[in-house]
């Protein structure tokens, strides 16, 4: 199970990766995260109106694969909508 510091590091890594994607016109942001049953769920929402996080599932899936490649397992990016 990731420690609190490890969780924060993973979330920061995802935030950084999403920031890089802005150059390609993808505007998503991390709005929360939760550790549940040894899985880290990271909530991703659109950073701009008119964009659906689910439209960028490929990017989120790619980030998850990059994390697994680097030995960081059991992380899921969860697309969500603004309230």
N, C-alpha and C positions, 0 to 999 in steps of 0.2 A: 504494500500500500504506500503510495507516495506521501512523503511528509508535507507539511504545510509549505515549506520552502520549495520543495520540488513542484508542488502544485502551482505555486506562483511563477516559478521559472517556466513551466510548460505553458501557462496562460500568456505570459509575456512573449514567449516564442510565437504563439499563434497570433497574438496582436501584431507582432512585427511582420509576420508573413502576410496578414491581411493588409497592413499598411503598404507593403510592396506591391500588392495586387491593385492598389488604387491607380497606379500608373497605367494599368490596362482597363481602367474604367469600372472596376469592381469596388463598390463602396459598402463594405460590411464592417461591423465592429463587434467586439466581445462585450456582452452586457451582464454576464454572470457566469458562475461555475459552481459545481457541486460534486463532491465525492460521494458515491453511493455504491455499496457492494463492490468496492475496489475498482470501480470505473470512474473516471473523471469526465463529467459531462460539461462541455463548454458551450454556453448559449451564444449564438451569433445572430445579430439582427442587422437589417439594412441601416446604413448611416445616412441615407437620403430618402426622401419620400418617393414613391413610385417604383421602388425596387423591392423585389421579394428575395429573401435570403435563399429560399429553395431554388431560385433560378441559378444559383451559383453552387449547386451541390457538387459539381465536378471539382471546383476549387477546394471546397471543404474536404472532399474525399482525398484529393491530392495531398493536402496538408496532413491528414490522418496517416496516409501512407508514408510520408516523409518522416513523421514522428516514429512510426513503427520501424522504419529502416534504421533509425538512430537508436533503437532499443527502448523506445517509450511506447509501451503497449497500453491497452485498455483506456484509450482516450477517444471520445466521440464528440464531434462538433454537431450541435443541435440547431437547425435553422428555426427561427422564431420571427413573429411579426410584432411590430410596435403596437402598444395598446392605444 
